[in-house]
Amino acid sequence: MRFLPLCALLFGVAYAAAALFAPPEASDYDLIGFGALPVLANGRIKPLDSVARTSLLALQGRQRVSAPENSDPLVGTPTEWIADVFFAPARADSFPTFRIDSPEVLALLGIAESDTEIRYGSFSKRVMAVLGMLPSRTTRFSYDRLLPKLDDMDRQARLADGVEAPLRTPFQRQVLAMRDHVVLYLRLRASLQTPDVSDFAGELGKFEAALPAGILAIAAKQKGELHDEGAVVAMSQMANRFGFMEQMAYLRPIPTVSERPGAGQWESAGTELMKSFETGRVSPEVLSYAMLGRAWRERDPSAFNRIVHALQQELGARYPVEMAKGRVELRFNRSQPFYVSTVLYVTAFILAALSWLKYPQALGRAAFWLVLVAWLVATAGIVTRMWLEGRPPVTNLYSSALFVGWGAVALCMVIEHLYRNAVGSAAAGMIGFATLLIAHNLALGSDTLEMMRAVLDSNFWLATHVVVVTLGYASTFLSGFLALIYIIRGLFTRSLDQATADSLTRMVYGIVCFATLFSFVGTVLGGIWADQSWGRFWGWDPKENGALLIVLWNALILHVRWAGIARERGVMVMAVFGGVITSLSWFGVNMLGIGLHSYGFMDKAFWWLIAFAASQAVVIVLGLIPQRFCTLTFISDAADVDQSGRTTSFP
């Protein structure tokens, strides 16, 4: 066991390096170059790879795409999937990319329950299904499967549109979400070409050749002169098709011409094609993407790679910063640093928990080194996001979850360095895992590097109020989790000796002091920001009330400890409840959909929030069990008592 900490450190570094420097998937196509091409979507210039990944997360909750009938083979990378959506929509329509969990929505779409059974292709999958590690039913379906009943779904969605958001039934919310997913998919299909054309490049060539005569015919008709009516009709049909692309397009992949590098606007392919009626020529960039689509459909990797390289050179000369950020973001997407951190945090927690049973020194230090590597990987991910976005670390709920975990783990490592009893490592592993899991679920809705809302568009206050108050969240959660360790270990194990109990008590006290300071300062800074933005320091907004509750509860914990009103276990129980208050203030008030902070409205986490509060209530009840029952029921029948009268098992 002597070299176990070193082995754990080397494993963590090797695992992180393998993810960062993973070779690209073998392919004759330059999918890395294609995925790095920048486009404007939702107010942000991002690589196509990010568009593909965020779209897949929104549509189906994962970034991989199964082949038709949910068989074992995969379509490939997200970039391959989005290339099919753009250039080979008939093939993309057959991939099961729409996740549907609601039985009511399935019934509305005409999908019988018997049609949702999974065909397990291997013994390992069947075993995993029995153990509950795989769903017993499929939940993902293709666009082709949904198409016959989309009109019925649209009618139900229009009815749901007429109901205020807080009053909608679960079925109405699910129908609206499904409608939004279908619209997103259709908008992606119409971003670079019209989906009903087999050879868009050839059609554009014919259109450009006929364009001069068509413009003359239209001008003659407007003047009432003799004209070619066939040319006018042909131009009108093309205008309708291009107008449809302009209206539906999800992306703006075409940069307008500007004399200064990095200047100019980005337009959709449909908008650029509509400009053809004024300029008399088709945009070269639109033609390049059309030729790219032809090469993809005809399985011509050499032509595909040549066009990708030409687009990269042209865009790189005009937008060097965006291209550089696109390459970094693509590497960031492929390495998945937060997933790597999640795996390392879980491993560290397991080692820390085992250290309480056997080999405390070796396993405890191994857990600490894994936590350190995981934290450094998460730090690199957060710093990369900051550079890509040009913002402080906390800009939305997703980034707040990342930062809460980051700050809590940093405090845990300080605790572990001071006490060296694996409590800090165990807390770091579980909190890091939990916050990254929350962040993953928050990322399912949209791009996490979204454009800032106007009310938040202030880097100074984002770097002061938001960061400070989020550190207050992190430390309050940490104190609650340390208290949870105190209660659970004291009730169900014999590992909580007096020294560990005293160290946990000091940990919780110090963290609550830290949490009170940062929560109070962050709330005051928020009031100053509100005074500058909204003209009032305090307005009893739900989010403001939540922040105030956190400050008051932490102050109350300190008061009852200083006054001797509550002893160790009482303080621990109050710290656990502090985590409930923080979760309600962090997420709960966002579910109300009212107040000046309603831009963060969400309701999908309601039952998870209730489950968390219920689990903490159970722990609180356990912590209030009288000592004599604890000794008889959960701990040794002969719990030792020192000369001061304190039990050595559960103070």
C-alpha positions as CSV (number, residue, x, y, z in Angstrom):
1,M,0.0,0.0,0.0
2,R,3.0,2.3,0.2
3,F,2.9,3.3,-3.4
4,L,-0.9,3.5,-3.7
5,P,-1.1,7.4,-3.4
6,L,1.5,7.7,-6.2
7,C,-0.3,5.2,-8.3
8,A,-3.6,7.1,-7.8
9,L,-1.9,10.3,-8.8
10,L,-0.5,8.8,-12.0
11,F,-3.8,7.2,-12.8
12,G,-5.6,10.5,-12.5
13,V,-3.1,12.4,-14.6
14,A,-3.0,9.6,-17.3
15,Y,-6.9,9.5,-17.4
16,A,-7.1,13.3,-17.9
17,A,-4.3,13.3,-20.5
18,A,-5.9,10.5,-22.4
19,A,-9.1,12.5,-22.7
20,L,-7.3,15.7,-23.6
21,F,-5.1,14.2,-26.3
22,A,-7.5,11.6,-27.6
23,P,-6.9,11.0,-31.3
24,P,-9.7,11.9,-33.7
25,E,-12.0,9.2,-34.9
26,A,-10.7,7.4,-38.0
27,S,-12.4,8.9,-41.0
28,D,-11.5,9.8,-44.6
29,Y,-13.4,13.1,-44.1
30,D,-11.8,16.1,-42.3
31,L,-14.6,16.1,-39.7
32,I,-12.4,18.0,-37.3
33,G,-11.9,20.8,-39.8
34,F,-15.6,20.8,-40.6
35,G,-16.6,20.8,-37.0
36,A,-14.3,23.8,-36.3
37,L,-16.0,26.0,-39.0
38,P,-17.5,29.0,-37.2
39,V,-21.2,30.0,-37.4
40,L,-23.4,32.4,-35.6
41,A,-26.2,30.7,-33.6
42,N,-28.2,32.1,-30.7
43,G,-26.1,35.3,-30.6
44,R,-22.8,33.6,-30.3
45,I,-20.1,32.6,-32.9
46,K,-19.4,28.9,-32.2
47,P,-18.0,25.9,-34.1
48,L,-20.3,23.5,-35.9
49,D,-19.2,20.8,-33.5
50,S,-20.8,22.8,-30.6
51,V,-24.0,23.3,-32.6
52,A,-24.2,19.5,-33.1
53,R,-23.5,18.6,-29.5
54,T,-25.9,21.2,-27.9
55,S,-28.6,20.2,-30.4
56,L,-28.3,16.5,-29.6
57,L,-28.4,17.2,-25.9
58,A,-31.6,19.2,-26.4
59,L,-33.2,16.6,-28.6
60,Q,-32.2,13.4,-26.8
61,G,-30.2,14.1,-23.7
62,R,-26.9,12.6,-25.0
63,Q,-24.3,13.3,-27.7
64,R,-24.2,10.0,-29.5
65,V,-26.6,8.9,-32.1
66,S,-27.7,5.3,-32.7
67,A,-28.3,3.8,-36.1
68,P,-32.0,3.1,-37.1
69,E,-33.9,0.6,-34.9
70,N,-31.6,1.4,-32.0
71,S,-29.1,-1.3,-33.0
72,D,-25.6,-1.5,-31.8
73,P,-23.8,0.4,-34.6
74,L,-23.5,4.2,-34.2
75,V,-23.8,7.0,-36.7
76,G,-20.5,8.3,-35.4
77,T,-19.6,11.7,-34.0
78,P,-22.0,14.6,-33.5
79,T,-20.3,16.3,-36.4
80,E,-21.2,13.4,-38.7
81,W,-24.8,13.6,-37.6
82,I,-25.2,17.3,-38.2
83,A,-23.5,16.9,-41.7
84,D,-26.3,14.3,-42.5
85,V,-28.9,16.8,-41.1
86,F,-27.6,19.5,-43.4
87,F,-26.7,17.6,-46.5
88,A,-28.5,14.2,-46.4
89,P,-31.7,14.9,-44.5
90,A,-33.4,11.8,-45.8
91,R,-30.8,9.7,-44.0
92,A,-30.8,11.8,-40.9
93,D,-34.6,11.5,-40.7
94,S,-34.2,7.7,-40.0
95,F,-32.0,8.1,-36.9
96,P,-33.7,7.9,-33.5
97,T,-32.7,11.3,-32.2
98,F,-35.9,12.4,-30.4
99,R,-36.3,11.4,-26.8
100,I,-39.9,10.9,-25.6
101,D,-40.5,9.8,-22.0
102,S,-44.1,10.8,-21.7
103,P,-46.6,8.0,-22.3
104,E,-49.3,10.6,-23.2
105,V,-47.0,12.2,-25.9
106,L,-46.2,8.7,-27.2
107,A,-49.9,8.0,-27.5
108,L,-50.5,11.3,-29.2
109,L,-47.8,10.5,-31.8
110,G,-49.4,7.1,-32.4
111,I,-46.5,5.0,-30.8
112,A,-47.8,2.0,-29.0
113,E,-46.2,0.9,-25.8
114,S,-45.4,-2.4,-27.4
115,D,-43.3,-0.6,-30.0
116,T,-40.9,0.8,-27.4
117,E,-39.3,-2.5,-26.3
118,I,-35.5,-2.6,-26.6
119,R,-33.8,-5.3,-28.6
120,Y,-30.8,-6.2,-26.4
121,G,-28.1,-7.4,-28.7
122,S,-25.7,-8.8,-26.1
123,F,-25.6,-10.7,-22.8
124,S,-24.0,-7.7,-21.1
125,K,-26.8,-5.4,-22.1
126,R,-29.4,-7.9,-20.8
127,V,-27.6,-8.1,-17.5
128,M,-27.4,-4.4,-17.2
129,A,-31.1,-4.0,-18.0
130,V,-32.0,-6.5,-15.2
131,L,-29.8,-4.5,-12.8
132,G,-31.6,-1.3,-13.8
133,M,-28.6,0.2,-15.5
134,L,-30.4,0.4,-18.8
135,P,-34.0,1.4,-19.5
136,S,-36.4,-1.4,-20.2
137,R,-38.0,0.6,-23.0
138,T,-36.6,2.7,-25.8
139,T,-37.3,6.4,-25.5
140,R,-35.8,7.7,-28.7
141,F,-37.5,7.8,-32.1
142,S,-36.8,9.1,-35.6
143,Y,-38.3,12.0,-37.4
144,D,-39.8,9.6,-39.9
145,R,-41.6,7.8,-37.1
146,L,-43.0,11.0,-35.8
147,L,-44.0,12.6,-39.1
148,P,-47.5,11.1,-39.6
149,K,-48.7,12.5,-36.3
150,L,-46.9,15.9,-36.2
151,D,-50.1,17.8,-37.2
152,D,-51.9,16.4,-34.2
153,M,-49.0,17.4,-31.9
154,D,-49.0,20.9,-33.4
155,R,-52.7,21.3,-32.6
156,Q,-52.1,20.3,-29.0
157,A,-49.1,22.6,-28.8
158,R,-51.2,25.6,-30.1
159,L,-53.8,24.9,-27.4
160,A,-51.0,24.7,-24.7
161,D,-49.6,28.1,-26.0
162,G,-52.9,29.7,-24.9
163,V,-52.3,28.7,-21.3
164,E,-50.1,30.7,-19.0
165,A,-46.8,28.8,-18.2
166,P,-47.5,28.3,-14.4
167,L,-50.9,26.8,-15.2
168,R,-49.9,24.3,-17.9
169,T,-50.3,20.6,-17.1
170,P,-47.4,18.2,-17.4
171,F,-48.8,16.9,-20.6
172,Q,-49.0,20.4,-22.1
173,R,-45.4,21.2,-21.1
174,Q,-44.2,18.0,-22.6
175,V,-46.1,18.6,-25.9
176,L,-44.6,22.1,-26.1
177,A,-41.1,20.8,-25.4
178,M,-41.6,18.1,-28.1
179,R,-42.8,20.7,-30.6
180,D,-39.8,22.9,-29.8
181,H,-37.5,19.9,-30.5
182,V,-39.1,19.2,-33.8
183,V,-38.8,22.9,-34.8
184,L,-35.2,22.9,-33.8
185,Y,-34.5,19.8,-36.0
186,L,-36.4,21.4,-39.0
187,R,-34.5,24.6,-38.6
188,L,-31.2,22.8,-38.7
189,R,-32.2,21.0,-41.9
190,A,-33.0,24.3,-43.6
191,S,-29.9,26.1,-42.5
192,L,-27.6,25.4,-45.5
193,Q,-29.9,24.1,-48.2
194,T,-33.6,23.3,-48.9
195,P,-34.2,19.7,-47.6
196,D,-36.3,18.6,-50.6
197,V,-33.5,19.1,-53.1
198,S,-31.2,16.2,-54.0
199,D,-28.5,18.4,-55.6
200,F,-28.6,21.9,-54.1
201,A,-25.3,22.8,-55.8
202,G,-26.6,21.9,-59.2
203,E,-29.8,23.9,-58.6
204,L,-27.8,26.9,-57.5
205,G,-25.7,26.6,-60.7
206,K,-28.8,26.7,-62.8
207,F,-30.3,29.5,-60.8
208,E,-27.2,31.7,-61.2
209,A,-27.1,31.0,-64.9
210,A,-30.8,32.0,-65.3
211,L,-30.5,34.9,-62.8
212,P,-29.6,37.8,-65.3
213,A,-32.5,36.9,-67.6
214,G,-34.8,36.5,-64.6
215,I,-33.9,39.9,-63.1
216,L,-34.6,41.5,-66.5
217,A,-37.9,39.7,-66.9
218,I,-39.0,40.8,-63.4
219,A,-38.0,44.4,-64.1
220,A,-39.9,44.4,-67.4
221,K,-43.0,43.0,-65.7
222,Q,-42.9,45.7,-63.1
223,K,-42.8,48.3,-65.8
224,G,-45.6,46.7,-67.7
225,E,-43.4,45.8,-70.7
226,L,-43.1,42.6,-72.7
227,H,-41.4,39.9,-70.6
228,D,-40.7,36.2,-70.3
229,E,-43.4,35.0,-67.9
230,G,-41.6,31.6,-67.5
231,A,-38.5,33.3,-66.2
232,V,-40.6,35.4,-63.8
233,V,-42.4,32.2,-62.5
234,A,-39.0,30.4,-62.1
235,M,-37.6,33.4,-60.1
236,S,-40.7,33.5,-57.9
237,Q,-40.4,29.9,-57.1
238,M,-36.8,30.2,-56.2
239,A,-37.6,33.3,-54.1
240,N,-40.2,31.3,-52.1
241,R,-37.7,28.5,-51.5
242,F,-34.9,30.9,-50.4
243,G,-37.4,32.8,-48.3
244,F,-38.3,29.6,-46.5
245,M,-34.6,29.0,-45.8
246,E,-34.3,32.6,-44.5
247,Q,-37.3,32.2,-42.2
248,M,-36.4,28.7,-40.9
249,A,-32.6,28.9,-40.6
250,Y,-31.1,28.2,-37.2
251,L,-27.6,29.2,-38.2
252,R,-25.9,32.2,-39.8
253,P,-22.8,30.6,-41.4
254,I,-22.1,33.4,-44.0
255,P,-20.0,36.3,-42.9
256,T,-20.6,39.5,-44.8
257,V,-17.8,41.3,-46.6
258,S,-15.9,43.9,-44.6
259,E,-12.6,45.7,-45.0
260,R,-11.5,45.2,-41.4
261,P,-10.7,41.7,-40.1
262,G,-13.3,40.4,-37.7
263,A,-15.8,43.1,-38.6
264,G,-19.1,42.6,-40.4
265,Q,-22.2,40.6,-39.8
266,W,-23.1,37.0,-40.2
267,E,-26.1,36.1,-42.3
268,S,-28.1,32.9,-43.0
269,A,-27.7,31.1,-46.3
270,G,-31.3,32.0,-47.1
271,T,-30.7,35.7,-46.6
272,E,-27.6,35.6,-48.8
273,L,-29.6,33.9,-51.5
274,M,-32.3,36.5,-51.3
275,K,-29.6,39.1,-51.9
276,S,-28.8,37.4,-55.2
277,F,-31.8,39.0,-56.8
278,E,-30.1,42.4,-56.1
279,T,-26.5,41.5,-56.8
280,G,-27.1,39.2,-59.7
281,R,-24.8,36.5,-58.3
282,V,-24.9,33.8,-55.8
283,S,-22.7,34.2,-52.7
284,P,-19.5,32.2,-53.0
285,E,-19.8,30.9,-49.4
286,V,-23.3,29.6,-50.1
287,L,-22.0,27.8,-53.2
288,S,-19.1,26.4,-51.2
289,Y,-21.5,24.9,-48.6
290,A,-23.7,23.6,-51.4
291,M,-20.6,21.9,-53.0
292,L,-19.7,20.6,-49.6
293,G,-23.1,19.0,-49.4
294,R,-22.7,17.4,-52.8
295,A,-19.3,15.9,-51.8
296,W,-20.9,14.5,-48.5
297,R,-23.8,12.9,-50.3
298,E,-21.7,11.4,-53.0
299,R,-19.2,10.1,-50.5
300,D,-16.3,12.1,-52.1
301,P,-13.9,12.7,-49.1
302,S,-11.2,14.4,-51.2
303,A,-13.6,17.1,-52.5
304,F,-15.1,17.4,-49.1
305,N,-11.7,18.0,-47.4
306,R,-10.6,20.4,-50.2
307,I,-13.7,22.6,-49.7
308,V,-13.4,22.5,-45.9
309,H,-9.7,23.6,-46.1
310,A,-10.7,26.4,-48.5
311,L,-13.4,27.6,-46.1
312,Q,-11.0,27.4,-43.1
313,Q,-8.4,29.5,-45.0
314,E,-10.9,32.2,-46.0
315,L,-12.6,32.5,-42.6
316,G,-9.2,32.3,-40.8
317,A,-7.9,35.3,-42.7
318,R,-11.0,37.3,-41.9
319,Y,-11.9,36.0,-38.5
320,P,-8.6,34.8,-36.9
321,V,-9.8,35.1,-33.3
322,E,-13.1,33.3,-33.9
323,M,-11.3,30.5,-35.7
324,A,-8.8,30.1,-32.9
325,K,-11.6,30.0,-30.3
326,G,-13.5,27.5,-32.5
327,R,-10.5,25.1,-32.5
328,V,-10.1,25.4,-28.8
329,E,-13.8,24.9,-28.2
330,L,-13.8,21.8,-30.4
331,R,-10.9,20.4,-28.4
332,F,-12.8,21.3,-25.2
333,N,-15.9,19.5,-26.5
334,R,-14.0,16.4,-27.4
335,S,-12.0,16.1,-24.2
336,Q,-15.1,16.6,-21.9
337,P,-13.1,17.9,-18.9
338,F,-16.2,17.9,-16.6
339,Y,-17.0,14.3,-17.4
340,V,-13.4,13.4,-16.6
341,S,-13.7,15.2,-13.3
342,T,-16.9,13.4,-12.5
343,V,-15.3,10.0,-12.8
344,L,-12.3,11.0,-10.7
345,Y,-14.5,12.5,-8.0
346,V,-16.5,9.3,-7.7
347,T,-13.3,7.2,-7.5
348,A,-11.9,9.6,-4.8
349,F,-15.0,9.3,-2.7
350,I,-14.9,5.5,-2.8
351,L,-11.3,5.5,-1.7
352,A,-12.0,8.0,1.0
353,A,-14.9,6.0,2.4
354,L,-12.8,2.8,2.3
355,S,-10.1,4.6,4.2
356,W,-12.4,4.8,7.2
357,L,-12.5,1.0,7.3
358,K,-9.0,-0.1,6.3
359,Y,-5.6,1.5,5.4
360,P,-6.5,5.0,6.4
361,Q,-3.2,6.6,5.5
362,A,-2.7,5.1,2.1
363,L,-6.3,5.2,0.9
364,G,-6.8,8.7,2.4
365,R,-3.8,10.2,0.5
366,A,-4.8,8.4,-2.7
367,A,-8.2,9.9,-2.5
368,F,-6.7,13.4,-1.9
369,W,-4.5,13.2,-5.0
370,L,-7.4,12.1,-7.1
371,V,-9.5,15.0,-5.8
372,L,-6.6,17.4,-6.6
373,V,-6.4,16.1,-10.2
374,A,-10.1,16.2,-10.7
375,W,-10.2,19.8,-9.3
376,L,-7.4,20.9,-11.6
377,V,-9.2,19.4,-14.6
378,A,-12.4,21.2,-13.6
379,T,-10.4,24.4,-13.1
380,A,-9.0,24.1,-16.6
381,G,-12.6,23.6,-18.0
382,I,-13.9,26.6,-16.1
383,V,-11.0,28.8,-17.2
384,T,-11.5,27.7,-20.8
385,R,-15.2,28.6,-20.7
386,M,-14.3,32.0,-19.3
387,W,-11.8,32.6,-22.2
388,L,-14.3,31.4,-24.8
389,E,-17.2,33.5,-23.4
390,G,-15.1,36.5,-22.3
391,R,-17.0,36.5,-19.0
392,P,-16.4,35.8,-15.3
393,P,-17.0,32.2,-14.2
394,V,-20.7,32.5,-13.2
395,T,-23.2,33.6,-15.9
396,N,-26.1,31.2,-15.7
397,L,-27.4,28.3,-13.6
398,Y,-25.1,25.8,-15.4
399,S,-22.0,27.8,-14.7
400,S,-23.1,28.4,-11.1
401,A,-23.4,24.7,-10.6
402,L,-19.8,24.3,-11.9
403,F,-18.6,27.1,-9.7
404,V,-20.4,25.9,-6.5
405,G,-18.7,22.5,-6.9
406,W,-15.4,24.1,-7.7
407,G,-15.4,26.4,-4.6
408,A,-16.7,23.6,-2.3
409,V,-14.0,21.2,-3.5
410,A,-11.3,23.8,-3.0
411,L,-12.4,24.3,0.6
412,C,-12.5,20.5,1.1
413,M,-8.9,20.2,0.0
414,V,-7.9,22.9,2.5
415,I,-9.8,20.9,5.2
416,E,-8.1,17.7,4.2
417,H,-4.7,19.3,4.2
418,L,-5.3,20.5,7.8
419,Y,-6.9,17.4,9.3
420,R,-5.8,14.5,7.0
421,N,-8.6,12.2,8.0
422,A,-10.2,11.7,4.5
423,V,-13.3,13.6,5.6
424,G,-12.4,16.5,3.3
425,S,-11.7,14.1,0.4
426,A,-15.0,12.3,0.8
427,A,-16.9,15.5,0.9
428,A,-15.0,16.8,-2.1
429,G,-15.7,13.6,-4.1
430,M,-19.4,13.6,-3.4
431,I,-20.0,17.4,-3.7
432,G,-17.9,17.5,-6.9
433,F,-19.9,14.6,-8.4
434,A,-23.3,16.0,-7.3
435,T,-22.7,19.5,-8.7
436,L,-21.3,18.2,-12.0
437,L,-24.3,15.9,-12.3
438,I,-26.6,18.9,-11.7
439,A,-24.6,20.9,-14.3
440,H,-25.0,18.0,-16.8
441,N,-28.7,18.1,-16.5
442,L,-28.9,21.8,-16.7
443,A,-26.9,21.6,-20.0
444,L,-29.6,19.5,-21.7
445,G,-31.8,22.5,-22.6
446,S,-29.5,24.8,-24.6
447,D,-26.0,26.1,-25.2
448,T,-24.3,26.7,-21.8
449,L,-22.1,29.5,-23.3
450,E,-25.3,31.4,-24.2
451,M,-25.4,35.1,-25.0
452,M,-25.8,37.2,-21.8
453,R,-29.2,38.6,-20.9
454,A,-29.2,42.4,-20.8
455,V,-30.0,42.5,-17.1
456,L,-26.8,40.5,-16.4
457,D,-24.5,42.1,-19.0
458,S,-22.0,43.6,-16.6
459,N,-18.6,41.9,-16.2
460,F,-17.8,43.9,-13.0
461,W,-20.9,42.8,-11.1
462,L,-20.7,39.3,-12.5
463,A,-17.2,39.1,-11.1
464,T,-18.1,40.5,-7.7
465,H,-21.7,39.9,-6.6
466,V,-22.4,36.7,-8.5
467,V,-19.0,35.1,-7.7
468,V,-19.1,36.1,-4.1
469,V,-22.6,35.0,-3.4
470,T,-22.0,31.7,-5.3
471,L,-19.0,31.0,-3.0
472,G,-21.5,31.5,-0.2
473,Y,-23.7,28.8,-1.7
474,A,-20.8,26.5,-2.0
475,S,-19.6,26.9,1.6
476,T,-23.1,26.5,3.0
477,F,-23.6,23.3,1.0
478,L,-20.2,22.1,2.2
479,S,-21.1,22.7,5.9
480,G,-24.3,20.8,5.4
481,F,-22.5,17.9,3.8
482,L,-19.9,17.7,6.5
483,A,-22.7,17.7,9.1
484,L,-24.3,14.9,7.1
485,I,-21.1,12.9,7.4
486,Y,-21.0,13.5,11.1
487,I,-24.6,12.2,11.6
488,I,-24.4,9.2,9.2
489,R,-21.0,8.0,10.5
490,G,-22.2,8.5,14.1
491,L,-25.4,6.5,13.6
492,F,-24.4,3.7,11.3
493,T,-20.7,3.1,11.8
494,R,-18.1,2.8,14.6
495,S,-15.6,5.0,12.6
496,L,-16.6,8.3,14.3
497,D,-14.2,8.5,17.2
498,Q,-13.9,11.5,19.4
499,A,-11.0,13.1,17.6
500,T,-12.9,12.8,14.2
501,A,-16.1,14.2,15.8
502,D,-14.2,17.1,17.2
503,S,-12.5,17.8,13.9
504,L,-15.8,17.7,12.1
505,T,-17.3,20.1,14.6
506,R,-14.4,22.6,14.0
507,M,-14.8,22.1,10.2
508,V,-18.5,22.9,10.2
509,Y,-18.0,25.9,12.5
510,G,-15.2,27.4,10.3
511,I,-17.1,26.8,7.0
512,V,-20.3,28.4,8.5
513,C,-18.2,31.5,9.4
514,F,-16.9,31.6,5.9
515,A,-20.4,31.1,4.4
516,T,-21.9,33.8,6.5
517,L,-19.3,36.3,5.4
518,F,-19.5,35.5,1.7
519,S,-23.3,35.2,1.7
520,F,-23.7,38.6,3.4
521,V,-21.1,40.4,1.3
522,G,-22.5,38.9,-1.9
523,T,-26.1,39.9,-0.9
524,V,-25.0,43.5,-0.2
525,L,-23.2,43.7,-3.6
526,G,-26.3,42.4,-5.2
527,G,-28.3,45.2,-3.7
528,I,-25.8,47.8,-5.0
529,W,-26.1,46.2,-8.5
530,A,-29.9,46.3,-8.2
531,D,-29.7,49.9,-7.2
532,Q,-27.7,50.8,-10.3
533,S,-29.7,48.5,-12.7
534,W,-33.3,48.8,-11.4
535,G,-33.2,52.0,-9.2
536,R,-33.8,50.3,-5.9
537,F,-31.5,48.5,-3.4
538,W,-34.0,46.0,-2.1
539,G,-37.4,45.0,-3.5
540,W,-38.3,41.7,-1.6
541,D,-37.8,39.8,-4.9
542,P,-38.0,36.0,-4.4
543,K,-34.3,35.6,-5.2
544,E,-33.4,38.4,-2.8
545,N,-35.4,36.8,-0.1
546,G,-33.7,33.5,-0.7
547,A,-30.2,35.2,-0.4
548,L,-31.4,36.8,2.8
549,L,-32.6,33.5,4.3
550,I,-29.1,32.0,3.7
551,V,-27.5,34.9,5.6
552,L,-29.9,34.8,8.4
553,W,-29.7,31.0,8.8
554,N,-26.0,30.9,8.9
555,A,-26.0,33.8,11.4
556,L,-28.5,31.8,13.5
557,I,-26.2,28.7,13.5
558,L,-23.3,30.9,14.8
559,H,-25.6,32.5,17.4
560,V,-26.9,29.3,18.9
561,R,-23.4,27.9,19.1
562,W,-21.9,31.0,20.7
563,A,-24.8,31.2,23.2
564,G,-24.6,27.5,24.0
565,I,-28.3,27.0,23.0
566,A,-27.3,24.0,20.9
567,R,-24.4,21.6,21.2
568,E,-22.5,19.7,18.6
569,R,-25.4,17.6,17.2
570,G,-27.8,20.5,17.3
571,V,-25.4,22.6,15.2
572,M,-24.9,19.7,12.8
573,V,-28.7,19.3,12.3
574,M,-29.0,23.1,11.6
575,A,-26.1,22.9,9.1
576,V,-27.9,20.1,7.3
577,F,-31.0,22.3,7.0
578,G,-28.8,25.1,5.7
579,G,-28.3,23.0,2.6
580,V,-32.1,22.7,2.1
581,I,-32.4,26.5,2.4
582,T,-29.6,27.1,-0.1
583,S,-31.1,24.7,-2.6
584,L,-34.5,26.4,-2.4
585,S,-32.8,29.8,-2.8
586,W,-30.6,28.6,-5.6
587,F,-33.2,26.6,-7.6
588,G,-36.5,26.8,-5.8
589,V,-37.2,30.5,-6.4
590,N,-36.5,30.0,-10.1
591,M,-39.5,27.7,-10.3
592,L,-41.8,30.5,-9.3
593,G,-41.4,32.3,-12.6
594,I,-42.0,35.7,-10.9
595,G,-39.8,38.6,-9.9
596,L,-37.0,40.4,-11.6
597,H,-34.9,37.2,-11.5
598,S,-37.5,35.2,-13.4
599,Y,-35.1,35.0,-16.4
600,G,-33.9,31.8,-14.7
601,F,-37.4,30.2,-14.7
602,M,-37.3,26.4,-14.7
603,D,-39.6,23.7,-13.4
604,K,-38.0,20.4,-14.6
605,A,-36.0,20.0,-11.4
606,F,-39.0,20.3,-9.1
607,W,-39.2,16.7,-8.0
608,W,-35.5,16.4,-7.7
609,L,-35.5,19.4,-5.4
610,I,-38.3,17.8,-3.3
611,A,-36.4,14.5,-3.1
612,F,-33.3,16.3,-1.9
613,A,-35.3,18.2,0.8
614,A,-37.0,15.0,1.9
615,S,-33.6,13.1,2.1
616,Q,-32.2,15.9,4.3
617,A,-35.3,15.9,6.4
618,V,-34.7,12.2,7.1
619,V,-31.1,12.9,8.1
620,I,-32.3,15.7,10.4
621,V,-34.7,13.4,12.1
622,L,-32.0,10.8,12.6
623,G,-29.7,13.5,14.0
624,L,-32.4,14.3,16.6
625,I,-32.7,10.7,17.9
626,P,-31.9,10.8,21.7
627,Q,-28.4,9.6,22.5
628,R,-29.5,6.5,24.5
629,F,-31.5,5.2,21.5
630,C,-28.5,5.8,19.2
631,T,-26.2,3.8,21.5
632,L,-28.6,0.9,21.7
633,T,-29.7,0.8,18.1
634,F,-27.0,2.0,15.8
635,I,-23.7,1.9,17.6
636,S,-21.9,-0.6,19.8
637,D,-23.9,-1.9,22.7
638,A,-21.0,-0.8,24.9
639,A,-20.2,2.7,23.7
640,D,-17.3,4.0,25.6
641,V,-17.7,7.2,27.7
642,D,-14.7,9.3,28.6
643,Q,-14.3,11.0,32.0
644,S,-16.1,14.1,30.8
645,G,-19.2,12.0,30.0
646,R,-19.0,12.2,26.3
647,T,-19.4,9.1,24.1
648,T,-16.5,8.3,21.9
649,S,-18.8,6.9,19.1
650,F,-21.4,9.7,18.5
651,P,-21.0,12.9,20.6
